[in-house]
Amino acid sequence: MITLDFGKSGNLPAAAGVAYVTDDFNEAFVYFPTDVRARKAATLSALFDGVGLVRGERGKVYFPIGWLAREYPKQREALALMKARLVGLAREMREDG
């Protein structure tokens, strides 16, 4: 798992300031920045669907963008762009590191 911390760079594609990308670059995980009730509902729905989640800093739950795009089709395009950006940044980090 590649951890992207945007708090240090000021380059913030996700509200939490942190995102995760799998080592094979197939999925990116982001924090679901909405009210507590919606976040709890999304967490329960993801667990019911058997979706793997990432527990990050301060206990925040990070959701896979692919799943979010399926569950929230109105946000599909924005989420696809975010995933492409995060995967690109993770690849750059891997190449530089």
C-alpha positions in Angstrom: 0.0 0.0 0.0 1.4 3.4 -1.0 0.5 6.3 1.3 0.1 9.7 -0.2 0.3 12.5 2.3 -0.8 15.8 0.8 -0.6 17.8 3.9 3.1 18.2 3.4 2.9 19.1 -0.3 -0.2 21.3 -0.3 -1.4 19.3 -3.3 -4.8 18.1 -2.0 -7.0 15.9 -4.2 -8.8 14.3 -1.2 -10.4 16.1 1.7 -8.5 14.1 4.4 -5.1 15.1 3.1 -4.1 11.4 2.8 -5.0 8.8 0.2 -3.8 5.2 -0.3 -3.0 3.4 -3.5 -2.5 -0.4 -3.8 0.9 -1.6 -4.8 -0.4 -2.8 -8.1 -2.0 0.6 -8.8 -5.4 -0.9 -9.4 -7.2 1.0 -6.6 -7.0 4.2 -4.7 -8.7 4.7 -1.3 -10.0 8.1 -0.1 -11.7 9.5 2.9 -15.5 10.0 2.4 -15.8 13.7 3.4 -19.5 14.1 4.3 -21.6 14.1 7.5 -21.2 11.4 10.1 -24.6 9.7 9.3 -23.7 9.4 5.6 -20.3 8.1 6.4 -21.7 5.5 8.7 -24.2 4.4 6.1 -21.5 4.1 3.5 -19.3 2.1 5.9 -22.1 -0.4 6.6 -23.0 -0.6 2.9 -19.3 -1.3 2.0 -19.0 -4.0 4.7 -22.2 -5.6 3.5 -20.9 -5.6 -0.1 -17.7 -7.3 1.2 -15.6 -4.2 0.1 -12.1 -3.9 1.7 -11.6 -0.6 3.5 -8.5 1.0 4.8 -8.4 2.4 8.4 -6.0 5.3 8.3 -4.9 8.1 10.5 -7.0 8.9 13.6 -9.3 5.9 12.8 -10.6 7.5 9.6 -12.1 4.9 7.2 -10.9 5.2 3.5 -13.1 3.8 0.8 -12.0 2.4 -2.6 -12.8 4.9 -5.4 -14.1 2.1 -7.7 -16.8 1.2 -5.1 -17.7 4.8 -4.4 -18.1 5.4 -8.2 -20.6 2.5 -8.4 -22.5 3.6 -5.3 -22.5 7.3 -6.2 -22.9 7.5 -10.0 -23.4 11.2 -10.0 -19.8 11.5 -8.8 -18.4 8.9 -11.1 -16.5 11.2 -13.4 -15.0 13.2 -10.6 -14.0 10.1 -8.8 -12.4 8.6 -12.0 -10.3 11.7 -12.4 -9.3 11.6 -8.7 -8.3 8.0 -9.0 -6.2 8.6 -12.2 -4.5 11.5 -10.4 -3.7 9.5 -7.3 -2.5 6.5 -9.2 -0.2 8.8 -11.3 1.2 10.3 -8.1 1.8 6.9 -6.6 3.6 5.8 -9.7 5.8 8.9 -9.6 6.6 8.2 -6.0 7.5 4.6 -6.8 9.8 5.7 -9.6 11.5 8.4 -7.5 11.9 6.2 -4.4 
